[in-house]
Amino acid sequence: MKILNMWEKDSLEALETLLSRSHETKTSVEEAVREVVDQVRSRGDEAVAEYTSRFDGVQLAARDFQVPETDLEKALNSLSAPVRESLFLARDRIEAFHCEGKIRSWMSTSTPGEVLGQVVVPLDRVGIYVPGGKAAYPSSVLMNALPARVAGVTEIIMVTPPSRQGLNPLTLAAAQACGIKRVFQIGGAQAVAALAYGTGTVPAVDKIVGPGNLFVATAKKLVSGEVGIDMIAGPSEILVIADESANPECIAYDLLSQAEHDEQAKAILVTSSVSVAQAVNQELERQLRFLPRQDILTASLDDYGCIIITRDLLHAVQISNRFAPEHLLLAVQEPFTLLGSIRHAGSVFLGHFSPVAAGDYLAGPNHVLPTSGTARFSSPLGVYDFVKCFSITHFDRPHLQSLAEHIVRLARLEGLEAHARSVEVRLTSKP
């Protein structure tokens, strides 16, 4: 993996290239996805079935889209006791964490004649997208469904791509553990469109959440505005800030744990220690020889991996804040001393015994995180993503009278006469 020394001019230029991320979607991809979305919108189940056959190689009639509830129950019951224990532990920890993030309604009556407030209501129906194919992602089910359940969403719909071998029982078991009743074996852009617009079989939802490939992400982008979405997720990212106390073997595995997701994943080490930088680089070379997914790992590290040597840890924090990584690991002796300087990150892991993998599965915080620098203005998926608010205002007549002069003045300053008269008429007419 390339090593950059921040006191060298060439390294500074390379750093700027690293920090710049492209958010562009290939025109050809967007055009292809737009056709899928338009066809599903106009033709419903028929189009979904056609695209499922074309892209997933599975022939399904519309009546077969929904997975029977009995299959969900069977999947959960089929798990071994140790697997059930791990699944339930993860569920309970994630749910408990998100319970702390509930948003409350409130009213203020501190001013006589006036009631102001905010009412928080959960969304009616949410769709969660869970990647499928050859892999199983029960953790994606938990992370997307549980904050919605905590928020009080009335109905959670799950979609996941079908396979010729059938759906993975772990994914179905996780859905059952989260109380999801309706699961549809459809995926890709056609599933996103089905959730956005509804078909004869798949109900329309208010918001779509969950990770997916480029086609899924592009479809979410295209339907955004028609429905809510969580975010447009990019490749996985990890940035590790390390000092001399860091264990190079651990750091190397942390970097590789995100690099193994896909070829465009970004794994970055920023350290003030030359010896740690060299040792981690050696560990990466050693570990690569023994890990599966070597092609993915090698491509990720060669194209997007980097070790940056800084003058001190504060400089490392500055670089991290500019990058705004999805995952930030503070592998330093005193991590809490740096925490106050962290401005932009999706999720922060503190100390030598807090691997990102813990957050991926059961620590409690959500693993659906902002990527591609969007941590500058975005937050992890949470309860707040599954509620909406409306404000309330109540004035009695004397209170309106006390403020009327100012309301009318401001309305007429803006040239909005009806606004002004809507106040005046209430005070000149009989109560």
N, C-alpha and C positions, 0 to 999 in steps of 0.2 A: 504494500500500500504506500502511496506517495507520502512523503514527509515534507512539511512546509515549516521553515524557520522564519518567524515574523519579522526579524531584523534584516531579511534579504528582500530586495526589490522584486525579484521574480516571484517570490512567495506571496507578496502582497497582491500582485496582479492575479495570481492563481486563486487566492482567497476571494477576491471580488467575483471571479467567475463562479466559484463554489456557492457564494451567497446569493447569486442571481439565479432565480428559478423561473422557468417558463410555465405559464398557466394555459398556454394555447392548446386547443384540441385540433387535431388534423381535420381539415375540411372534409376529407373523404369519409372519416368516421362519423362526423356530425351529420352529413348528408344521409348516410346509411341508417343511422339511428333515427333521424327525423322521419324517414320513410316508414320504419317499423312503428313508431309512435302514432303517426297519422293513420296507418292501416288498422291498428288496434282501436284507435278512437272511433273510426268509422265502421269497422266490421266486427269488433268485439271478439267473442270466443272463437269464431272462425279463423281470424288472423292469428290469435294466440296459438291455436292448434297447429297452423301451418308453420309458424316460426319455431315452435317447439320441435316439430319434426325436422326442420331444416338445420337448426343450430345445435340441438341436443340429441338428435337421432332417435327420438322417442315418439311413438305414435300414441297420442292421447285424444280421446273425445272430450268434449267440454264436461260431460258428466263425471269424467275420471280426474278432473283437475284437483278436486278437494280430496284430501287424505281422510279416510274414515277416523272418527275419534277413537274407535277401538284399536286402530293401529298405533296411535299415540300411547294409549294405555299399555298395550303389549310391549312396545319399545321400552318404556320405563320399567316395567316388570321384568324384562329380560336381562337387565343389567345385573352384573355381579354385585355383591354387597359392598366391596371396596369402591367400585366405580360409583355406585349410588351415594355412598358416603361422601366422596369427593365432590360430586355434582351438587348435592344438597348443601354441603358446607360452602361452596362457592356461591350458590344461590342466596343463602341466608346472609353471608357477609356482604355481598353486593347490595342486597335489598336493605340491610341495616344502614349501610353507608348512605344510600340515596334517601332514606327516611330523614336523615339529618338535613337534607337540602330542600325540604318542602317549603313552598311559598304560601304565606297565609294571606287571607283577606283581612282588611282592616277598615275601620270607620273612626273618624274624629268628630267629636261633638264639643270641642273645647271652646268654640266661638258660639255665643247664644244666637239662636235663629238659623244655624247653619249645620248641615251634616255633609261631610266630604269623606270619600273613601275609595277603596279599590276592591273589587270582587274577583277572586281567582277561580276559574272553572277549568276542569280538564277537557281535553279534546274528546270528541265523540268516538272517532274511529281512527286508528293508526295502523299503517302497514309497515312491517319490518322485513327487510331483505336479508336473507342468510345465504352466503355463498355455498355452493354444493359441488357437484361433480364427483371427483374421486376422493376429495378430502371431506372431513367432518369438522364443523365448527360449532360445537355446542356453546362455547364461550361467547360467540356472536349472538346467539339466542338470548343468553342471560343478560348480556350488557345492553342490548337494545330493548328487551321486553320488560325488565325489572323496573327501570325508572319510569316507564309508562304505567306499569301496574301501581307503583307507589303514588304516581300523580293522580290516579283514579280514572284513567282512560276507560271508557265504557266497553270498547271492544278492540282487541289486538288481532290483526290479521297477519299471518306469516306466509311468505312465499320463499321457495327454495328450488333451484333447478333440479329436474328429474335426471335419472340415469337409467340405463338399461338393466343395471343390477338392482334397482330399487333405491329408495331413499335410505340414507345412513341412519340406523336406529339411534345413534347418540344424539343426532340433531332432533329427531322426533321426541326422544326422551326428555331433552332439555325443554322443548316446547310444552310437553305435558307437565313438567316440574314447575314451569312458570304460569300455568293455568291458561295457556293458549288453547282455544277450542277449534279454530278454523285455520288449517294449514293447506296451502295450495302448492302442488308440485309443478310450478312454472318458474322460469328464471329469465335472465337477460333483460334486454331493453323492453321486450314484450310484457314481462311481469311488471316492470315499473309503470308502463303505460296502462296496463290493466288496473293497477291500484289507483292511478291518477284519475282515470275516466270511468272506470267500472265497465264490466261486460255483463252478459246475461248471467254469468256464473260467479265472477269475482266482483265483490262490492267495491265501490269507490271509497277512498279514505280521505282524511283531512290532512295527513302528513305521512311522508315516507322517510324511513330512516334505515341505516344499515350500509355496510360496505359492499363493494362489488368491483368488477373489472372496469376497464375504460368505457365499454359500451353501457354498462349500468350507470356509471357516473355521468356520462353524457346524457343519458335518458333522464336522469334526475334533474340535470341542468335545464333540459328542454321543457319539462313539465313544471318546473318551479314557477310559482305564481298562480298556476291552476290549483296546486296543492302546496303545502309546506314541505320542505326537505330539511334534513339536519345539516349537511355540508357536502361539498364536492371533495371527496377524499383523494389524495395523491399517494405516491409510494411511501412506504414506511420510513421512518427516520429515527435515529438515535444520535445524541451528542453526549459524550462522556467528558466531564471535567475531572482530571486526576492530579493528585500530588504524589510525593515520594512514598506515601503510605499505601498506595494502591497496589493490589495484587495483579500483575500483568496477565496471569492465566485467567482470572475472573473477568478482567476488562475485555480480553480478546473474545471470550464467549458472549459477553454482553453485546459487543459489536456484531458478532456473527448471528446472534439471535434475531436481529432485525434484518440483516443483510440476506438471510435465507428466505425472506418473504418473496422477493422478486428481484429481477436484474437491475431495476432502477431504484432500489432501496438505498438510502444514504446512511452510512455508518462513519462517524467522525469522532476522533479523540482529540481533545485539547488539553495540553499539559504543560506545566512549567518545568518539568523534569526531562532532560535529554535521555537519561538512563531508562525511565519508564517508557518513553516513546520507543526506544530501540527494543526493549524487552517485549512490549506488546506486539510490535511488528514481527518479531521472531515467533511469538506465540501464535499469531494469526497464520503464519506459514505452516507451523507444526500442526495446528488443529484442523486446518483445511484438508490435510491428507486423510483424516479419519472420519470426516463428517459426510453424510449424504447431501444431495442437492449441491454438489461441488460446482457444477456449471453455473448455477444461479449465484452462488457465493462469490465465485471468481469474477464474474461479470460485474456484480455490484461493487466489490471492493476495487476492482481495476478502474471502473468508470466513475464511481461516485464516492468511494471511500477516501479518507484522508486523515493523517495525523498532523496536528498543528502544534508547534512548540512556541510558547509565549514567554514573555519576560516574567510574568507572575500570574497568580490566580485571578486577580481583578481584571487583568487583560483578557484572560480566558472567559470570564463572565461577560465582558463587553462583546466578545465574538459570539458567544451563545445568544445573547439578547438580540444581536443583529440577525442571526440565523433563525431564531424562534423555533426551536426543534419540537417535533411531536413528543419525543421522550427525552428527558434530560436527567442524566445520572450524575450526582455529585459524589464521586469516589474520592473523597478527601477526609482527612483526619477530623476536621471540625465542620461538617456540612452545614449546620445551622447558622454558622457565621456568614456563609455566602447566600443563604436563602433570601435575606432581606434585599439583596442586590439583583435578584432574578426578576425580570420584568415580563419576559415572553417565553412561554413554554406550554405545551399541552398538559404534560404531567411530569412532576419532579420526584425523583427517587433519591433519598438522602442516605449516604453512608455506604459502608462496605458490605452490608448484609441486606440490602434492599434491591435485588435484581429486578429489572423491568419485567421479567417473566412472572413475578409475583403479581404485578399489576395487570398483566395480560389475563390472568385467570381468577384470582380470588382475594386479592388484597381488599377490594371494596370499591375504590375509585374506578370510573368507567374507562375502558380501553378504546372507546370510540373518540378519537382525539383530532384536533385540527392539525393539518399537515401543510407543507409547501409555504411556510411562513405565515399562514393565517392565524397562528397563535398570537399574533400581534393584536388581533381584534376579535378572536373567537374563543370559545370555551369548550371543554369536554362535553359530551352528551350527558344530560342530567334531567332531573325532574322538571326544570324550567322549560325544557324543550317540548313538554307534553301538556302544558297548560297555556291559557291565554287569560288576559285580564280586561276588565272594563271598569271605568271609573264611575262614581255616583256623585251627584250634587243635589242637595236639597236646601232651598232658601224658604223661610217664611216671609210674609209680606213686609214686616218692619225691617228685616235684614236686607231684602231687595231694595227697599226704599233708601237705606243707608248707603248703598253702593251704586244706585242707579245713575247718578250724575256722572260717575267715572265710566261706567259701561257705555252710556249713551255718547259721551264725548269721544271715546276711543272708536266706537262704531262709525261715527260721522267723520272722524279723521281719515278713516279708510274708505269713505264714500259708500257705506253700506246702510242705507236709510231704513230698510226693513228691520235690520238688526236693532237699530235704535228704537224704532216704534214698537217692536215686540216687548221691550222693557217698559216703555212709557204707558202703553195701553193697559198693562196689568195694574199700574198705580193710579190710573184715572178712572178705571171701571170699578163697578161695585164688587166687593169681595165675594 
